[in-house]
């Protein structure tokens, strides 16, 4: 590869695993990880690492010049539950950082951009079952608003300035490697930790709240597949619907009981229930499957087995 890759927000849930995957593909020296601090020491020590504030255009630009960057993955964001507590902070970070990267690409300082969107772009007026790619989007969370607006800007920069920007609407992501980062789907990670530690879990969503979910391995594979697809095959420049599976807290508890029969679950819905109720229960991602051959690997029992096996280590 001629230029190198920069991952902004590499210390986060998806960013950290994406860094390792891209380093395995392109080589440690070709993938620069960056974040606000050195908190994720394993990541910091695994290859080249830079301190970068996603809000600081100058430091991003300097880093791109220093390392001959041609592709940026912008993974820094304030997520749904945290965004409701700090609305203006979430708006500023999520939007400002995106403009910085799009403007670098517009100025031809970089060639390619990945920016993650989310199922949070949808709202209570969106069809909830098998939600199509093109549909009503009236998000009711700050996070969802920033992602919907971000999608429009990505498409605008592509059409007006030829920016090669690519995006996925991630569902809830489940991973054993990193702790949850303040999202509404965090229960699906917390539940496995508590199942092993305490054999019980108090869920902040009601038992029949179905949400689109995906195992981290699948999410990373989808990201890599989209970014390595030929430019002419990327026909959607707002953001692609992406789907793995959908399940409820009750179903995940049943899956865990197959491995830990004594596991118990209780339900105490909090403010995150309202957020979850505004999101789809299942996603139609036909475009991703047809245009760049996306295919998920993990079902719920497969996720449960892998989570419990790795966490118990």
LINNORHU-V656062 format. One record per residue. N is the residue number from 1. RES is the residue in three letters. SS is DSSP state (alpha for helix, beta for strand, coil for the rest). PHI is phi in radians with two decimals (999 if undefined). D_LAST is the distance of its C-alpha to the last C-alpha in Angstrom with 1 decimal. Layout:
N,RES,SS,PHI,D_LAST
N,RES,SS,PHI,D_LAST
This chain:
1,UNK,coil,999,36.6
2,UNK,coil,-1.37,39.3
3,UNK,coil,-1.66,37.9
4,UNK,beta,-1.93,34.4
5,UNK,beta,-1.86,32.0
6,UNK,beta,-2.04,31.4
7,UNK,beta,-1.92,28.6
8,UNK,beta,-1.69,29.7
9,UNK,coil,1.44,27.0
10,UNK,coil,-1.26,24.3
11,UNK,coil,-1.45,22.1
12,UNK,coil,-1.38,21.8
13,UNK,alpha,-1.02,19.4
14,UNK,alpha,-1.44,21.1
15,UNK,alpha,-0.97,22.8
16,UNK,alpha,-1.16,19.7
17,UNK,alpha,-1.25,18.3
18,UNK,alpha,-1.13,22.0
19,UNK,alpha,-1.02,22.5
20,UNK,alpha,-1.07,19.9
21,UNK,alpha,-1.12,21.3
22,UNK,alpha,-1.17,24.9
23,UNK,alpha,-1.18,24.3
24,UNK,alpha,-1.14,23.0
25,UNK,alpha,-1.43,26.2
26,UNK,alpha,-1.79,28.8
27,UNK,coil,1.74,27.6
28,UNK,alpha,-0.96,26.3
29,UNK,alpha,-1.31,29.8
30,UNK,alpha,-1.68,31.0
31,UNK,beta,-2.17,28.6
32,UNK,beta,-1.65,29.2
33,UNK,beta,-1.63,26.7
34,UNK,beta,-2.56,28.3
35,UNK,beta,-2.83,27.8
36,UNK,coil,-1.29,29.5
37,UNK,coil,-2.64,27.5
38,UNK,coil,-1.73,25.0
39,UNK,coil,-1.00,22.3
40,UNK,coil,-1.53,19.7
41,UNK,alpha,-1.11,19.7
42,UNK,alpha,-1.05,17.3
43,UNK,alpha,-1.20,19.7
44,UNK,alpha,-0.98,22.8
45,UNK,coil,-1.49,22.0
46,UNK,coil,-1.57,21.2
47,UNK,coil,3.00,24.9
48,UNK,coil,-1.10,28.2
49,UNK,beta,-2.35,27.8
50,UNK,beta,-2.20,30.7
51,UNK,beta,-1.45,31.3
52,UNK,coil,-2.40,33.0
53,UNK,coil,-1.58,34.2
54,UNK,coil,-1.07,34.5
55,UNK,coil,-1.50,37.7
56,UNK,coil,-1.82,39.3
57,UNK,alpha,-0.99,41.1
58,UNK,alpha,-1.06,42.4
59,UNK,alpha,-1.21,39.1
60,UNK,alpha,-1.16,37.7
61,UNK,alpha,-1.10,41.0
62,UNK,alpha,-1.07,40.9
63,UNK,alpha,-1.09,37.4
64,UNK,alpha,-1.08,38.4
65,UNK,alpha,-1.21,41.5
66,UNK,alpha,-1.07,39.7
67,UNK,alpha,-1.87,37.0
68,UNK,coil,0.98,39.2
69,UNK,beta,-1.38,37.0
70,UNK,beta,-2.13,38.1
71,UNK,beta,-2.32,35.2
72,UNK,beta,-2.07,33.7
73,UNK,beta,-1.84,30.7
74,UNK,beta,-1.66,31.3
75,UNK,coil,-1.81,28.1
76,UNK,coil,-1.31,29.2
77,UNK,coil,-2.92,30.1
78,UNK,coil,-1.69,30.2
79,UNK,coil,-1.45,28.6
80,UNK,alpha,-1.05,30.2
81,UNK,alpha,-1.17,29.5
82,UNK,alpha,-1.18,29.9
83,UNK,alpha,-1.06,33.0
84,UNK,alpha,-1.22,34.7
85,UNK,alpha,-1.42,34.5
86,UNK,coil,-2.27,35.9
87,UNK,alpha,-1.01,38.0
88,UNK,alpha,-1.22,40.1
89,UNK,alpha,-1.09,37.2
90,UNK,alpha,-1.14,35.3
91,UNK,alpha,-1.05,38.6
92,UNK,alpha,-1.06,39.3
93,UNK,alpha,-1.16,36.0
94,UNK,alpha,-1.14,35.3
95,UNK,alpha,-1.53,38.9
96,UNK,alpha,-1.03,39.9
97,UNK,alpha,-1.09,37.0
98,UNK,alpha,-1.12,37.8
99,UNK,alpha,-1.04,41.5
100,UNK,alpha,-0.99,40.7
101,UNK,alpha,-1.25,38.9
102,UNK,alpha,-1.08,41.4
103,UNK,alpha,-1.23,44.3
104,UNK,alpha,-1.10,42.8
105,UNK,alpha,-1.22,42.7
106,UNK,alpha,-1.06,46.2
107,UNK,coil,-1.40,47.5
108,UNK,coil,1.11,46.0
109,UNK,coil,-1.34,43.9
110,UNK,coil,-2.35,40.9
111,UNK,coil,-1.82,41.0
112,UNK,beta,-2.52,38.1
113,UNK,beta,-2.27,36.1
114,UNK,beta,-1.99,33.0
115,UNK,beta,-2.35,32.9
116,UNK,coil,-1.43,30.6
117,UNK,beta,-1.78,32.4
118,UNK,beta,-2.81,31.0
119,UNK,alpha,-1.14,31.9
120,UNK,alpha,-1.15,33.1
121,UNK,alpha,-1.16,36.4
122,UNK,coil,-1.45,37.3
123,UNK,coil,-2.48,38.9
124,UNK,coil,-1.12,40.3
125,UNK,coil,-1.59,43.2
126,UNK,coil,-1.30,41.1
127,UNK,coil,-0.99,41.0
128,UNK,coil,-1.46,37.6
129,UNK,coil,-1.65,37.2
130,UNK,coil,0.93,36.6
131,UNK,beta,-0.91,37.5
132,UNK,coil,-1.31,39.5
133,UNK,coil,-1.01,39.3
134,UNK,coil,-1.89,42.6
135,UNK,coil,-2.78,43.1
136,UNK,coil,-1.19,44.0
137,UNK,coil,-2.24,41.9
138,UNK,coil,-2.30,42.6
139,UNK,coil,-1.11,39.4
140,UNK,coil,-1.98,39.5
141,UNK,coil,-2.00,36.8
142,UNK,alpha,-1.05,37.2
143,UNK,alpha,-1.01,34.2
144,UNK,alpha,-1.08,35.7
145,UNK,alpha,-1.10,39.1
146,UNK,alpha,-1.12,37.8
147,UNK,alpha,-1.27,36.1
148,UNK,alpha,-1.14,39.2
149,UNK,alpha,-1.09,41.5
150,UNK,alpha,-1.04,39.2
151,UNK,alpha,-1.03,39.5
152,UNK,alpha,-1.13,43.2
153,UNK,alpha,-1.18,43.4
154,UNK,alpha,-1.04,41.2
155,UNK,alpha,-1.12,43.7
156,UNK,alpha,-1.07,46.6
157,UNK,alpha,-1.14,45.6
158,UNK,alpha,-1.19,45.1
159,UNK,alpha,-1.26,48.5
160,UNK,alpha,-1.46,50.5
161,UNK,alpha,-2.12,49.1
162,UNK,coil,1.21,47.3
163,UNK,coil,-1.23,43.9
164,UNK,beta,-1.47,41.2
165,UNK,beta,-1.90,38.7
166,UNK,beta,-2.29,36.0
167,UNK,coil,-2.64,33.9
168,UNK,beta,-2.22,31.6
169,UNK,beta,-1.52,31.5
170,UNK,beta,-1.16,27.8
171,UNK,coil,-1.43,26.8
172,UNK,beta,-1.14,23.9
173,UNK,beta,-1.90,20.8
174,UNK,beta,-1.95,17.3
175,UNK,coil,-2.59,14.3
176,UNK,coil,-1.60,10.7
177,UNK,coil,-1.40,11.4
178,UNK,coil,-2.17,14.2
179,UNK,coil,-1.34,15.5
180,UNK,coil,-1.02,18.7
181,UNK,coil,-2.05,22.0
182,UNK,coil,1.65,24.6
183,UNK,coil,-1.88,25.2
184,UNK,coil,-1.31,26.5
185,UNK,coil,-1.60,23.8
186,UNK,coil,-1.01,21.0
187,UNK,alpha,-0.97,20.7
188,UNK,alpha,-1.26,19.0
189,UNK,alpha,-1.75,15.9
190,UNK,alpha,-0.97,16.3
191,UNK,alpha,-1.05,16.5
192,UNK,alpha,-1.27,12.9
193,UNK,alpha,-1.03,11.8
194,UNK,alpha,-1.23,14.5
195,UNK,alpha,-1.07,14.0
196,UNK,alpha,-1.35,10.7
197,UNK,alpha,-1.38,12.3
198,UNK,coil,-2.03,15.9
199,UNK,coil,1.07,16.3
200,UNK,beta,-2.65,19.0
201,UNK,beta,-2.60,19.9
202,UNK,beta,-1.78,23.3
203,UNK,beta,-1.55,24.0
204,UNK,coil,-1.50,26.5
205,UNK,coil,-2.06,27.9
206,UNK,coil,-1.30,29.9
207,UNK,coil,-1.10,28.6
208,UNK,coil,-1.83,30.6
209,UNK,coil,-1.38,30.1
210,UNK,coil,-1.48,29.4
211,UNK,beta,-2.38,28.2
212,UNK,beta,-1.22,27.5
213,UNK,beta,-2.32,23.8
214,UNK,beta,-2.75,22.0
215,UNK,beta,-1.32,18.6
216,UNK,alpha,-0.95,18.1
217,UNK,alpha,-0.98,18.3
218,UNK,alpha,-1.17,21.7
219,UNK,alpha,-1.09,22.9
220,UNK,alpha,-1.16,22.4
221,UNK,alpha,-1.07,24.0
222,UNK,alpha,-1.12,26.9
223,UNK,alpha,-1.09,27.5
224,UNK,alpha,-1.11,27.7
225,UNK,alpha,-1.10,29.9
226,UNK,alpha,-1.10,32.3
227,UNK,alpha,-1.27,32.7
228,UNK,alpha,-1.71,33.4
229,UNK,coil,-1.29,35.9
230,UNK,coil,-1.02,39.6
231,UNK,alpha,-0.96,41.3
232,UNK,alpha,-1.21,43.8
233,UNK,alpha,-1.46,41.2
234,UNK,coil,-1.51,39.8
235,UNK,coil,-1.62,42.4
236,UNK,coil,-1.96,40.8
237,UNK,coil,-1.95,40.7
238,UNK,coil,-1.38,40.0
239,UNK,coil,-2.99,36.5
240,UNK,beta,-1.43,35.2
241,UNK,beta,-0.99,33.9
242,UNK,coil,-2.40,30.4
243,UNK,coil,-2.34,28.9
244,UNK,coil,-2.01,25.8
245,UNK,beta,-2.39,25.8
246,UNK,beta,-2.18,27.0
247,UNK,beta,-2.71,25.7
248,UNK,coil,-1.88,26.3
249,UNK,alpha,-0.97,24.1
250,UNK,alpha,-1.10,25.4
251,UNK,alpha,-1.22,24.3
252,UNK,alpha,-1.19,20.7
253,UNK,alpha,-1.11,20.6
254,UNK,alpha,-1.12,22.1
255,UNK,alpha,-1.14,19.5
256,UNK,alpha,-1.17,16.7
257,UNK,alpha,-1.10,18.8
258,UNK,coil,-1.12,18.7
259,UNK,coil,-1.76,15.1
260,UNK,coil,-2.22,15.5
261,UNK,coil,-1.01,19.2
262,UNK,coil,-1.47,19.8
263,UNK,coil,-1.07,18.7
264,UNK,beta,-2.15,21.7
265,UNK,beta,-2.26,22.9
266,UNK,beta,-2.14,25.9
267,UNK,beta,-2.26,27.8
268,UNK,coil,-2.32,29.5
269,UNK,coil,-1.01,30.6
270,UNK,coil,-2.09,31.5
271,UNK,alpha,-1.06,33.2
272,UNK,alpha,-1.26,30.5
273,UNK,alpha,-1.07,31.9
274,UNK,alpha,-1.10,35.1
275,UNK,alpha,-1.12,33.4
276,UNK,alpha,-1.06,31.4
277,UNK,alpha,-1.14,34.8
278,UNK,coil,-1.56,36.4
279,UNK,coil,-1.81,34.0
280,UNK,coil,-1.15,34.2
281,UNK,coil,-1.70,32.3
282,UNK,coil,-2.68,32.2
283,UNK,beta,-2.11,33.2
284,UNK,coil,-1.70,35.4
285,UNK,coil,-2.09,34.4
286,UNK,alpha,-0.92,37.0
287,UNK,alpha,-1.04,38.2
288,UNK,alpha,-1.12,34.9
289,UNK,alpha,-1.23,34.6
290,UNK,alpha,-1.49,38.2
291,UNK,alpha,-1.41,38.7
292,UNK,coil,-2.42,35.7
293,UNK,coil,0.98,34.1
294,UNK,coil,-1.17,30.9
295,UNK,coil,-2.63,28.7
296,UNK,coil,-1.48,25.4
297,UNK,coil,-1.92,22.8
298,UNK,coil,-1.74,20.5
299,UNK,coil,-1.69,21.7
300,UNK,alpha,-1.08,20.2
301,UNK,alpha,-1.13,18.6
302,UNK,alpha,-1.14,17.2
303,UNK,alpha,-1.10,15.7
304,UNK,alpha,-1.04,14.3
305,UNK,alpha,-1.02,12.6
306,UNK,alpha,-1.18,11.1
307,UNK,alpha,-1.07,10.2
308,UNK,alpha,-1.16,8.6
309,UNK,alpha,-1.08,6.7
310,UNK,alpha,-1.29,5.4
311,UNK,alpha,-1.19,5.3
312,UNK,alpha,-1.25,3.8
313,UNK,coil,-1.18,0.0
